[in-house]
Amino acid sequence: MNRCFLIGKIISKVEFQFMLDNKKISISKFILQVNNEKIIIKSHNKIADKCYNKLNKNNIVAIEGELDSKMEVIANEIYIL
């Protein structure tokens, strides 16, 4: 995985899912527009809860994360600008 830093505008609703497998996992997902590119952002557990509670469509955010094999960013930290 590659480390990445992005600043962009949220252009979709922040989706939230809660999964019960062997452990509790929360997942959030939204689309970030950076220039003319649309990038899927995912986060897990504590960061997912923060995304669901604090982020809305049209927020400008800075994201620190990792690019996965599906070309989606897994967020490690999110800052509202």
The first five atom37 places (N, CA, C, CB, O) and aatype in JSON, in Angstrom:
{
  "aatype": [12, 2, 1, 4, 13, 10, 9, 7, 11, 9, 9, 15, 11, 19, 6, 13, 5, 13, 12, 10, 3, 2, 11, 11, 9, 15, 9, 15, 11, 13, 9, 10, 5, 19, 2, 2, 6, 11, 9, 9, 9, 11, 15, 8, 2, 11, 9, 0, 3, 11, 4, 18, 2, 11, 10, 2, 11, 2, 2, 9, 19, 0, 9, 6, 7, 6, 10, 3, 15, 11, 12, 6, 19, 9, 0, 2, 6, 9, 18, 9, 10],
  "atom_mask": [
    [1, 1, 1, 1, 1],
    [1, 1, 1, 1, 1],
    [1, 1, 1, 1, 1],
    [1, 1, 1, 1, 1],
    [1, 1, 1, 1, 1],
    [1, 1, 1, 1, 1],
    [1, 1, 1, 1, 1],
    [1, 1, 1, 0, 1],
    [1, 1, 1, 1, 1],
    [1, 1, 1, 1, 1],
    [1, 1, 1, 1, 1],
    [1, 1, 1, 1, 1],
    [1, 1, 1, 1, 1],
    [1, 1, 1, 1, 1],
    [1, 1, 1, 1, 1],
    [1, 1, 1, 1, 1],
    [1, 1, 1, 1, 1],
    [1, 1, 1, 1, 1],
    [1, 1, 1, 1, 1],
    [1, 1, 1, 1, 1],
    [1, 1, 1, 1, 1],
    [1, 1, 1, 1, 1],
    [1, 1, 1, 1, 1],
    [1, 1, 1, 1, 1],
    [1, 1, 1, 1, 1],
    [1, 1, 1, 1, 1],
    [1, 1, 1, 1, 1],
    [1, 1, 1, 1, 1],
    [1, 1, 1, 1, 1],
    [1, 1, 1, 1, 1],
    [1, 1, 1, 1, 1],
    [1, 1, 1, 1, 1],
    [1, 1, 1, 1, 1],
    [1, 1, 1, 1, 1],
    [1, 1, 1, 1, 1],
    [1, 1, 1, 1, 1],
    [1, 1, 1, 1, 1],
    [1, 1, 1, 1, 1],
    [1, 1, 1, 1, 1],
    [1, 1, 1, 1, 1],
    [1, 1, 1, 1, 1],
    [1, 1, 1, 1, 1],
    [1, 1, 1, 1, 1],
    [1, 1, 1, 1, 1],
    [1, 1, 1, 1, 1],
    [1, 1, 1, 1, 1],
    [1, 1, 1, 1, 1],
    [1, 1, 1, 1, 1],
    [1, 1, 1, 1, 1],
    [1, 1, 1, 1, 1],
    [1, 1, 1, 1, 1],
    [1, 1, 1, 1, 1],
    [1, 1, 1, 1, 1],
    [1, 1, 1, 1, 1],
    [1, 1, 1, 1, 1],
    [1, 1, 1, 1, 1],
    [1, 1, 1, 1, 1],
    [1, 1, 1, 1, 1],
    [1, 1, 1, 1, 1],
    [1, 1, 1, 1, 1],
    [1, 1, 1, 1, 1],
    [1, 1, 1, 1, 1],
    [1, 1, 1, 1, 1],
    [1, 1, 1, 1, 1],
    [1, 1, 1, 0, 1],
    [1, 1, 1, 1, 1],
    [1, 1, 1, 1, 1],
    [1, 1, 1, 1, 1],
    [1, 1, 1, 1, 1],
    [1, 1, 1, 1, 1],
    [1, 1, 1, 1, 1],
    [1, 1, 1, 1, 1],
    [1, 1, 1, 1, 1],
    [1, 1, 1, 1, 1],
    [1, 1, 1, 1, 1],
    [1, 1, 1, 1, 1],
    [1, 1, 1, 1, 1],
    [1, 1, 1, 1, 1],
    [1, 1, 1, 1, 1],
    [1, 1, 1, 1, 1],
    [1, 1, 1, 1, 1]
  ],
  "atom_positions": [
    [[0.82, -1.18, 0.0], [0.0, 0.0, 0.0], [0.87, 1.25, 0.0], [-0.94, -0.01, 1.2], [2.0, 1.25, 0.5]],
    [[0.33, 2.29, -0.56], [1.03, 3.57, -0.65], [0.36, 4.58, 0.26], [1.06, 4.08, -2.1], [-0.86, 4.62, 0.37]],
    [[1.16, 5.39, 0.9], [0.65, 6.45, 1.75], [0.26, 7.63, 0.88], [1.69, 6.86, 2.82], [0.97, 7.96, -0.07]],
    [[-0.87, 8.27, 1.19], [-1.31, 9.4, 0.38], [-1.93, 10.48, 1.26], [-2.31, 8.95, -0.69], [-2.42, 10.21, 2.35]],
    [[-1.9, 11.7, 0.76], [-2.48, 12.87, 1.4], [-3.35, 13.57, 0.38], [-1.37, 13.83, 1.97], [-2.88, 13.91, -0.71]],
    [[-4.62, 13.79, 0.71], [-5.56, 14.38, -0.23], [-6.32, 15.52, 0.43], [-6.54, 13.31, -0.76], [-6.6, 15.49, 1.63]],
    [[-6.66, 16.53, -0.36], [-7.57, 17.59, 0.07], [-8.63, 17.7, -1.01], [-6.83, 18.97, 0.3], [-8.32, 17.84, -2.2]],
    [[-9.89, 17.63, -0.6], [-10.96, 17.7, -1.59], [-12.31, 17.93, -0.94], [0.0, 0.0, 0.0], [-12.42, 18.16, 0.26]],
    [[-13.34, 17.86, -1.79], [-14.71, 18.12, -1.38], [-15.5, 16.81, -1.4], [-15.38, 19.18, -2.31], [-15.42, 16.05, -2.36]],
    [[-16.26, 16.56, -0.35], [-17.11, 15.38, -0.29], [-18.3, 15.61, -1.21], [-17.57, 15.07, 1.18], [-19.02, 16.59, -1.06]],
    [[-18.51, 14.7, -2.17], [-19.6, 14.9, -3.13], [-20.69, 13.83, -3.02], [-19.04, 14.9, -4.54], [-21.56, 13.75, -3.88]],
    [[-20.64, 13.02, -1.98], [-21.69, 12.02, -1.77], [-22.08, 12.0, -0.3], [-21.21, 10.62, -2.22], [-21.41, 12.59, 0.55]],
    [[-23.16, 11.33, -0.02], [-23.58, 11.12, 1.36], [-22.57, 10.17, 2.02], [-25.04, 10.55, 1.44], [-22.07, 9.25, 1.38]],
    [[-22.28, 10.39, 3.29], [-21.39, 9.49, 4.02], [-22.2, 8.26, 4.43], [-20.75, 10.19, 5.28], [-23.13, 8.36, 5.23]],
    [[-21.84, 7.12, 3.86], [-22.52, 5.86, 4.17], [-21.85, 5.21, 5.38], [-22.5, 4.89, 2.94], [-20.64, 5.34, 5.57]],
    [[-22.64, 4.52, 6.18], [-22.12, 3.88, 7.38], [-22.68, 2.47, 7.49], [-22.46, 4.71, 8.65], [-23.88, 2.26, 7.3]],
    [[-21.81, 1.52, 7.79], [-22.23, 0.14, 7.99], [-21.6, -0.38, 9.27], [-21.83, -0.76, 6.78], [-20.5, 0.01, 9.65]],
    [[-22.32, -1.26, 9.91], [-21.82, -1.89, 11.12], [-21.87, -3.38, 10.9], [-22.64, -1.47, 12.38], [-22.94, -3.92, 10.61]],
    [[-20.74, -4.07, 11.02], [-20.68, -5.5, 10.75], [-20.28, -6.26, 12.01], [-19.68, -5.79, 9.62], [-19.43, -5.82, 12.78]],
    [[-20.92, -7.39, 12.2], [-20.56, -8.27, 13.3], [-20.02, -9.57, 12.71], [-21.78, -8.53, 14.25], [-20.78, -10.34, 12.11]],
    [[-18.77, -9.8, 12.87], [-18.16, -11.06, 12.48], [-17.65, -11.66, 13.78], [-17.0, -10.87, 11.4], [-18.44, -11.94, 14.68]],
    [[-16.37, -11.85, 13.89], [-15.77, -12.26, 15.15], [-15.57, -11.07, 16.06], [-14.45, -12.97, 14.91], [-15.47, -11.21, 17.28]],
    [[-15.53, -9.87, 15.46], [-15.42, -8.64, 16.23], [-16.28, -7.57, 15.59], [-13.94, -8.17, 16.33], [-16.69, -7.69, 14.44]],
    [[-16.56, -6.54, 16.33], [-17.39, -5.45, 15.83], [-16.55, -4.55, 14.93], [-18.01, -4.63, 17.0], [-15.45, -4.13, 15.3]],
    [[-17.07, -4.25, 13.75], [-16.36, -3.39, 12.8], [-17.36, -2.39, 12.22], [-15.68, -4.23, 11.67], [-18.41, -2.78, 11.71]],
    [[-17.02, -1.12, 12.3], [-17.82, -0.1, 11.63], [-17.03, 0.41, 10.43], [-18.19, 1.08, 12.61], [-15.81, 0.54, 10.48]],
    [[-17.75, 0.7, 9.35], [-17.13, 1.12, 8.1], [-17.9, 2.31, 7.55], [-17.1, -0.05, 7.05], [-19.13, 2.29, 7.5]],
    [[-17.18, 3.35, 7.16], [-17.82, 4.47, 6.47], [-17.21, 4.58, 5.08], [-17.65, 5.82, 7.27], [-16.08, 4.16, 4.83]],
    [[-18.01, 5.14, 4.18], [-17.57, 5.26, 2.78], [-18.2, 6.51, 2.18], [-17.96, 3.98, 1.95], [-19.38, 6.79, 2.4]],
    [[-17.39, 7.26, 1.41], [-17.91, 8.41, 0.68], [-16.99, 8.7, -0.5], [-18.01, 9.66, 1.61], [-15.91, 8.13, -0.62]],
    [[-17.45, 9.6, -1.37], [-16.68, 9.96, -2.57], [-16.13, 11.36, -2.38], [-17.56, 9.87, -3.86], [-16.85, 12.3, -2.03]],
    [[-14.83, 11.49, -2.62], [-14.12, 12.75, -2.51], [-13.74, 13.22, -3.91], [-12.86, 12.61, -1.6], [-13.2, 12.45, -4.7]],
    [[-14.01, 14.49, -4.21], [-13.58, 15.05, -5.49], [-12.32, 15.87, -5.28], [-14.7, 15.92, -6.11], [-12.3, 16.82, -4.5]],
    [[-11.27, 15.48, -5.99], [-9.99, 16.18, -5.95], [-9.72, 16.61, -7.38], [-8.82, 15.26, -5.38], [-9.48, 15.77, -8.25]],
    [[-9.75, 17.92, -7.62], [-9.69, 18.47, -8.99], [-10.82, 17.83, -9.79], [-8.29, 18.2, -9.67], [-11.98, 17.99, -9.41]],
    [[-10.54, 17.12, -10.86], [-11.59, 16.49, -11.65], [-11.68, 14.98, -11.41], [-11.36, 16.75, -13.13], [-12.39, 14.28, -12.14]],
    [[-11.0, 14.49, -10.42], [-10.99, 13.06, -10.11], [-11.92, 12.76, -8.94], [-9.56, 12.58, -9.78], [-12.01, 13.54, -7.99]],
    [[-12.61, 11.62, -9.01], [-13.46, 11.15, -7.92], [-12.79, 9.94, -7.28], [-14.91, 10.8, -8.43], [-12.44, 8.98, -7.97]],
    [[-12.62, 10.0, -5.97], [-11.9, 8.96, -5.25], [-12.78, 8.44, -4.12], [-10.54, 9.49, -4.69], [-13.35, 9.22, -3.36]],
    [[-12.88, 7.12, -4.02], [-13.65, 6.49, -2.94], [-12.78, 6.46, -1.69], [-14.11, 5.05, -3.33], [-11.64, 6.0, -1.71]],
    [[-13.35, 6.96, -0.6], [-12.66, 6.98, 0.69], [-13.4, 6.04, 1.64], [-12.59, 8.44, 1.28], [-14.61, 6.12, 1.78]],
    [[-12.65, 5.15, 2.27], [-13.22, 4.25, 3.27], [-12.47, 4.45, 4.58], [-13.14, 2.76, 2.81], [-11.3, 4.83, 4.59]],
    [[-13.16, 4.18, 5.68], [-12.5, 4.22, 6.99], [-13.14, 3.16, 7.88], [-12.61, 5.63, 7.64], [-14.24, 2.68, 7.62]],
    [[-12.43, 2.82, 8.93], [-12.88, 1.76, 9.82], [-12.92, 2.24, 11.27], [-11.98, 0.55, 9.69], [-12.18, 3.15, 11.66]],
    [[-13.78, 1.62, 12.04], [-13.91, 1.78, 13.49], [-13.96, 3.22, 13.95], [-12.77, 1.09, 14.15], [-14.9, 3.94, 13.6]],
    [[-12.98, 3.69, 14.73], [-13.02, 5.03, 15.32], [-13.11, 6.14, 14.26], [-11.79, 5.26, 16.18], [-13.88, 7.09, 14.41]],
    [[-12.33, 6.01, 13.19], [-12.35, 7.02, 12.12], [-13.7, 6.97, 11.4], [-11.18, 6.78, 11.1], [-14.23, 8.01, 11.02]],
    [[-14.26, 5.77, 11.21], [-15.58, 5.63, 10.57], [-16.66, 6.32, 11.4], [-15.93, 4.15, 10.38], [-17.53, 6.99, 10.85]],
    [[-16.61, 6.15, 12.71], [-17.57, 6.81, 13.58], [-17.44, 8.33, 13.48], [-17.37, 6.36, 15.04], [-18.45, 9.04, 13.43]],
    [[-16.2, 8.83, 13.45], [-15.96, 10.27, 13.31], [-16.53, 10.78, 11.98], [-14.44, 10.58, 13.38], [-17.17, 11.83, 11.94]],
    [[-16.3, 10.03, 10.91], [-16.82, 10.42, 9.59], [-18.34, 10.52, 9.6], [-16.37, 9.42, 8.52], [-18.92, 11.5, 9.13]],
    [[-18.99, 9.5, 10.15], [-20.45, 9.46, 10.16], [-21.03, 10.61, 10.99], [-20.94, 8.12, 10.71], [-22.04, 11.2, 10.62]],
    [[-20.4, 10.92, 12.12], [-20.93, 11.93, 13.02], [-20.59, 13.37, 12.62], [-20.43, 11.68, 14.4], [-21.37, 14.28, 12.91]],
    [[-19.46, 13.58, 11.97], [-18.97, 14.95, 11.74], [-19.01, 15.4, 10.28], [-17.58, 15.07, 12.24], [-19.05, 16.6, 10.01]],
    [[-18.98, 14.47, 9.32], [-18.86, 14.86, 7.92], [-20.2, 14.91, 7.21], [-17.94, 13.9, 7.19], [-21.11, 14.13, 7.5]],
    [[-20.31, 15.84, 6.28], [-21.5, 15.99, 5.45], [-21.08, 16.24, 4.01], [-22.4, 17.16, 5.97], [-19.93, 16.59, 3.72]],
    [[-22.02, 16.04, 3.12], [-21.79, 16.36, 1.72], [-21.39, 17.83, 1.61], [-23.05, 16.06, 0.85], [-21.94, 18.67, 2.32]],
    [[-20.44, 18.14, 0.74], [-19.9, 19.48, 0.47], [-18.86, 19.96, 1.47], [-21.01, 20.46, 0.44], [-18.33, 21.05, 1.31]],
    [[-18.54, 19.17, 2.51], [-17.42, 19.52, 3.4], [-16.11, 19.43, 2.64], [-17.39, 18.6, 4.64], [-15.94, 18.57, 1.78]],
    [[-15.19, 20.34, 2.96], [-13.82, 20.26, 2.44], [-12.99, 19.57, 3.52], [-13.24, 21.7, 2.08], [-13.01, 19.98, 4.68]],
    [[-12.28, 18.52, 3.14], [-11.52, 17.73, 4.12], [-10.11, 17.45, 3.62], [-12.24, 16.42, 4.41], [-9.83, 17.45, 2.42]],
    [[-9.22, 17.21, 4.58], [-7.87, 16.72, 4.29], [-7.81, 15.3, 4.84], [-6.74, 17.65, 4.94], [-8.26, 15.03, 5.95]],
    [[-7.27, 14.4, 4.05], [-7.23, 12.98, 4.41], [-5.82, 12.46, 4.32], [-8.16, 12.16, 3.51], [-5.1, 12.71, 3.35]],
    [[-5.43, 11.73, 5.34], [-4.18, 10.98, 5.34], [-4.58, 9.52, 5.33], [-3.24, 11.33, 6.58], [-5.37, 9.08, 6.17]],
    [[-4.05, 8.75, 4.37], [-4.45, 7.37, 4.27], [-3.53, 6.54, 3.41], [0.0, 0.0, 0.0], [-2.4, 6.93, 3.1]],
    [[-4.04, 5.37, 3.03], [-3.28, 4.42, 2.21], [-4.13, 3.99, 1.03], [-2.84, 3.19, 3.04], [-5.33, 3.78, 1.16]],
    [[-3.51, 3.87, -0.11], [-4.17, 3.44, -1.32], [-4.17, 1.92, -1.35], [-3.49, 4.02, -2.59], [-3.11, 1.3, -1.21]],
    [[-5.35, 1.3, -1.53], [-5.39, -0.16, -1.57], [-5.39, -0.67, -3.01], [-6.63, -0.68, -0.83], [-5.28, 0.11, -3.95]],
    [[-5.49, -1.97, -3.18], [-5.39, -2.59, -4.51], [-6.58, -2.25, -5.41], [-5.28, -4.1, -4.36], [-6.48, -2.4, -6.62]],
    [[-7.71, -1.8, -4.85], [-8.88, -1.42, -5.63], [-8.85, 0.06, -6.01], [-10.15, -1.72, -4.85], [-9.82, 0.59, -6.56]],
    [[-7.72, 0.74, -5.71], [-7.56, 2.17, -5.96], [-8.54, 2.99, -5.13], [-7.75, 2.48, -7.44], [-9.01, 4.04, -5.57]],
    [[-8.84, 2.52, -3.93], [-9.62, 3.25, -2.95], [-8.7, 3.64, -1.81], [-10.83, 2.42, -2.45], [-7.72, 2.95, -1.53]],
    [[-9.01, 4.73, -1.16], [-8.16, 5.2, -0.06], [-8.77, 4.75, 1.27], [-8.01, 6.76, -0.09], [-9.95, 4.98, 1.53]],
    [[-7.96, 4.11, 2.08], [-8.34, 3.75, 3.44], [-7.81, 4.85, 4.35], [-7.78, 2.32, 3.86], [-6.6, 5.0, 4.52]],
    [[-8.72, 5.63, 4.93], [-8.34, 6.82, 5.72], [-7.81, 6.41, 7.09], [-9.54, 7.77, 5.88], [-8.42, 5.61, 7.79]],
    [[-6.67, 6.99, 7.45], [-6.11, 6.83, 8.79], [-6.42, 8.04, 9.66], [-4.6, 6.6, 8.71], [-6.48, 7.94, 10.88]],
    [[-6.61, 9.18, 9.02], [-6.97, 10.42, 9.73], [-7.69, 11.34, 8.78], [-5.72, 11.12, 10.32], [-7.38, 11.4, 7.59]],
    [[-8.68, 12.07, 9.31], [-9.47, 13.01, 8.52], [-9.59, 14.32, 9.28], [-10.88, 12.42, 8.19], [-9.89, 14.33, 10.47]],
    [[-9.35, 15.42, 8.57], [-9.42, 16.77, 9.15], [-10.42, 17.58, 8.35], [-8.01, 17.46, 9.15], [-10.36, 17.63, 7.13]],
    [[-11.35, 18.23, 9.05], [-12.31, 19.1, 8.39], [-11.68, 20.48, 8.26], [-13.67, 19.17, 9.17], [-11.2, 21.03, 9.24]],
    [[-11.68, 21.04, 7.04], [-11.07, 22.35, 6.79], [-12.13, 23.44, 6.72], [-10.25, 22.34, 5.5], [-11.8, 24.61, 6.52]]
  ]
}
